[in-house]
């Protein structure tokens, strides 16, 4: 579970980064789509030393590349036993011109899983939209972001 979840979270973070890029510049009149790929950084992740239980926190980090580059961090809370539903997660994507924030429910394996872009700072101030996360493998996640 941790490897797939790391990929999903990394992807969500990459999506957030895309949202940041799309919102920089002039006012958008039509949705802007951005594409990213995220790769987990094991040194930036943490898990319980035993099987996860409700209330446990999991942390993830990844490198983001594609339409922009940077890194992402995420924290999730376990609500049920393994295989029982999605994990609520909050993610931050740090890019060269600002930071994006995302929130969503992440499954163990993502396929067009929607994640909300909830805001941003710097050049991405006020970013909003939806990111679709898809696991490409255990170590790569695709993120397609549609910014409003």
URWOJO-V965590 format. One record per run of one state. SS is the DSSP state (H for helix, E for strand, C for the rest). FROM is the first residue (numbers start at 1). LEN is the number of residues. Records with the same first field share a line. If there is no record, write none. Layout:
SS->FROM-LEN, FROM-LEN
//
This chain:
C->1-1, 24-8, 41-1, 45-1, 47-10, 67-3, 78-9, 96-2, 107-6, 121-1, 125-4, 136-5, 148-1
H->2-22, 42-3, 122-3
E->32-9, 46-1, 57-10, 70-8, 87-9, 98-9, 113-8, 129-7, 141-7
//
